[in-house]
Amino acid sequence: MTAARPRLAPVLVRPVDVADVPTVVAIQIEAWRAAYAGIIPAGYLRAMSAAEREGRHLDRLRNPAPGASYLVAERDGRIVGMGACGPARDDDLDPATTGEIYALYADPTAWSTGVGAALMRTCEATLRAAGFSRLTLWVLAGNVRGRTFYERRGMRPDGTEQVLDLGAPVLEARYAADL
């Protein structure tokens, strides 16, 4: 007989507050290090700076891009994930009809507990409410866990790829779906 999994508290998704930024940055860095080990050079992952990232996150809050939403996920009052979405930024897409998930990260200790799904649902609903009919996002080609997560939610590669220089060339694939 197997023991029943403990019932998890629901995930609450809300806008990011300035006080949340240090936790958001810590989650993002830990998620990168866990998800991208073996994909992004180890030196790049080790060198990620919380101070530099905090500055960028604070700037996004103080000077938000038009139409962008910046979110955190909480469970039991603890921040366990973050997401950001808004109009598509790619030149080949119409930002009036296509939204983009810019970032979606969960604390690795909360992976496979519904945090990412709650953030994704909220981003989709936010973009749909803003009038977008299509959704895109970028995912590292070697990130099998991430690609599987998005594919289970109906997203598919649209054939567009780009190479990022993260201490070595890293291939990224664009995924898309109708909203």
Summary of the structure (lengths in Angstrom):
residues: 179
radius of gyration: 16.2
end to end distance: 41.8
largest distance: 55.3
contacts: 511
relative contact order: 0.16
helix: 35%
strand: 34%
